[in-house]
Amino acid sequence: MAVKTKMFNIRISEERHKQFKKYADSLNSSMGGILLDYIDALILDGAEPIGIKRETKNREMGMEDPLEMIRTQYKPGRDF
């Protein structure tokens, strides 16, 4: 029986994409495969998420959210 899937899009800078692609290639893997493995580790294995503490600390220090400009970019019903 086939598993129903959903599309998952993220936006990253061209430089980060290039670096991540190089990293994935060095592991003989795909970028999507690495992200799916990380998601599984978080959900199934109870791994601690990376970066959450840093983001919380940044908010407490009054730092700007670098993703603020794109957080409202997608519209429910239209984009997903």
Secondary structure, DSSP 8 states (H G I E B T S, - for coil): -------------HHHHHHHHHHHHHTT--HHHHHHHHHHHHHTS----SSHHHHHHHHHTT---TTGGGTT-S-TTTT-
